[in-house]
Amino acid sequence: MPPSMSARSEEGTHTPRRGLGAGLATAAATVAVVTASLAGAGPGATARHLVASLPAAALVSPDARAAMAGEPVAPAPTATPEPAAAAVTAAAPAAATAPSVAVEALAASRPAPVPLSAASEVPVSTPPPAPQLLNMLVSDDGSLRTAVGTYSDCSGRTPLTHAVAAIDTCVGGPTYFVGHNPGVFTPLMSMSTGDVITWYDRGGAAHRMRIVSIRDGWASANGAPAATQRDVVAQLQTCETYSPTGAYDRIVDLVAA
């Protein structure tokens, strides 16, 4: 046995018996009192007399005592919410619906939509009209395109310009056009019957004409040739490629297309 245990006093190891005997005596007296009370009060008041006869130390609370005696117990009052909490709850919807500063700034910076009526009033630019052609000979294939002047020296001493074709006013009958090759009438050397040439007169009126005959080697000394058919409306004369001096010409007859 350790020394600490052997040094203990024998007196401290025993429980006093006087206190236990007093407690048993008190309990027996209480039972006797309760039994006498129950016998005098009758069966209906058993629980009530039992609660009333209990020592004060055994009573937990007034509510528990009333319940044991069979009396109704009033319900506990419902807690009333704090005013501050109610104020916060009432303010919450307003705060949720109020727009933020960022949203208001974005709405203010967004440009206003343009009405459809304003957009439809914007003028639409249209291309300018094509310039009107005056005093021009133009073939449909585009190879011939030259301005047209007039030649009025019936003696033939005045040289014909190389810049443009000309209407020889000294030749009667169909309109008679003259031009140089090489020059503005060189494209005539590559054209054939059926090709279309348009003459725009000095007023801008367009006269579409179709080639019906081509004659090569016409001697200029013989003068202007007669038309190959009655409905010829115009004739074109140019020098043969092998005769640049104008001794021999190509003659082209045209009818209205």
Disulfide bonds with the S-S distance in Angstrom:
Cys154-Cys170 1.91
